[in-house]
Amino acid sequence: MTATENSTIYSDFPWANIRIVLVETSHPGNIGAVARAMKNMQLGSLYLVNPRQFPDDHAIARSSGATDVLDNAKICTSLAGALTGCHYVIAASARKRTVSWPSLLPEDAASSLVERCQGTPVALVFGREDSGLTNDEMDHCHAMVKLPTNPDFSSLNLAAAVQVFSYEIRKAVLAGCFQAG
């Protein structure tokens, strides 16, 4: 792929249609670090559901210059509100579940989001740092995705998880899941 083709894909891709949704984030520094991770991979549509503390200087500091993502973040009082208009939603979850949702590998989840974001919003939802998403919140989602981490230590920092998934989304765009024009 030439630099011109690469640039065309990135400039034509509807990045704004992919929402990263954080539910009840407890530490504002994590919100800033998520903004940085998103901006690294050209994502900018951040939705915050009942963040404990935002806006906040810790978020700004941890964003390392991704303040435009923070400035444009949408604050919502419910997950349903954050997902308004989304026709496809994937939940990121490391918790074992007694109820089964369709499960995707990270690369398949990214490809699904990229393929479905043409014209209408899609979302990737992340839960609380200490307890993740509730089953009721999972019911708002069409599928779930889990990173294949160490089974004895599967807990990732929120921003690290967003970084991995954002990277997978970017890879899916480059792999041609999105066709410019």
N, C-alpha and C positions, 0 to 999 in steps of 0.2 A: 504494500500500500504506500503510495507516495504521500509526501507531506501535504500536498494540496487535497488529495482524497481524504486524508485523515482530518484536516481542518474542516472540510465540507461536512463530514459526518458529525463532528462535534458542534459545528455552528447550526446545522439543520435539525439536530436531535431535540425533541421537546423535553429537555431536562426538567422544566418546571412542573411537568405532569407526574413526576415521581416524588411523592411526599415521604419524608422520614418523620414518623410520629413517635414522640416520647411520652409515656404515661407516668405522671406523678413523679418526675425526677426529683430526688431529694437534695442533691448537691448542685449548686449553680455552676461549679467548675466543670462538672460532667457535661452540662449543656454547652459550654464554651468549647470543650474538647470535641464534642460531637459536631459543632459548627465547623471547626477546623478540619475534621475528617471528611465532612461532606464537601467542603470547598476544595479540598485536595483532589477530589474525584469529580468535580464540576456539578455537584448537586447543591441546590440552594433552597429547596422548599421544606422548611422545618415547621412542624406543628407540635405544640407543647400542650399537653392535657394536664391542667392543675399542677404546674410546677410549684414546688415548695417555696422557691425564692427566685424570682426572675422579673425584671432585669436585675443584674447584680455585677459588681466589679470583678468578682471571681470568674464569671462567665466571659466577660470581656478579656480578661488577662489570659485565660486558657484558650481563647479562640485564636490567639496569635495572628491577629489581622483579619480574621473571618467575621468581622463585625457586621458586614452587610448581611450575612446569613442571620445573625442575631437580630439585627434591626428589622428584618423582614419576617421574623418568626411570627406565626399566628398562635395566639393563646386561646385555648378552648376550655370549656368547663366540663366537657364530656368527650369520651372517645367517639361516640356517634357524631358529635359536632365536628370533630377533626376529620372524620371520614366522609363528610357530606360531599356528594358528587363523585366519590371514588367507586368505580365499578369492579375493582379487583383489589383485594387486601391480603397481605401475607403477614403473619405474626412470627416474630423471632422469639424462640423460647428454648431454654435449656432445661426446663423443669420436666420431670416425668409426669405424664398425664394419665388419669383413669379414663378419660373420654378421648376418643380418637378423632383427630382432624387429619385430612389428607396431608401427608408430609413430603416435603421436597428437599433435595440436596441444595446447598447454597448456589451452585452454578445454574441449576434448573429454576430456582426461585428468581434469580436475577434475570434470566432469559425470559421468564414469564412476565415479569414486570416491564421489561424493555419492549417486548412484543405487544403488550396490552396498553401501553401508555400513549399510543397514537390517538390524539384527539380528546381523550378524557383522562382524568387523574387516576392513579393507582397509589397504593401506600404500602410501606413496610413499617410495622408497628413494633416498638420495643417497650417492655414493661419496666417496673420499678427495679432499682438497683438491688434491693434486698429480697424481693419476692416475685419479680416478673409480672406476668399478666394473670388475671383471674380467669376462670373458665367462662364467666359471663363476658369478659372482654374478648376472649378467644372466639366466642360465638359471632363476633362482628367480622371475623376473618374467614376467607375462603380456604386457606391452607396455612400450614406452619412450616418453619424451617429451623433447623438446628445445626450449628457448626459441629463438625466431627472432632471434638476436643478430647483431651485425656479423660476417660470415664471416671477416674478417681479425683479429678479436679477440673470441672467443666465450667466454672464461673469465670466469665470474662468481664473486664471493665466495660461499661456501657459504650464509651467512645471507641474502644478497641473492636467491639462487635460491630458497631456502625461502620468503622473503617473497613473491616473485612467485607461486609456486604456491599458497601459503596464501591469498593474495588471490583467485586464480582459484577456489579451493574456496569461499570466502565468496560470491563472485559467483554461483556455481552454486546455492548454497543460496537466495540472494535471487531468482534467476531462476525458481525454482519447480521445480528438479529434485527437491527434497524436498517432499513434501506432508505437512504436519502432520496429526496425528490418525491 
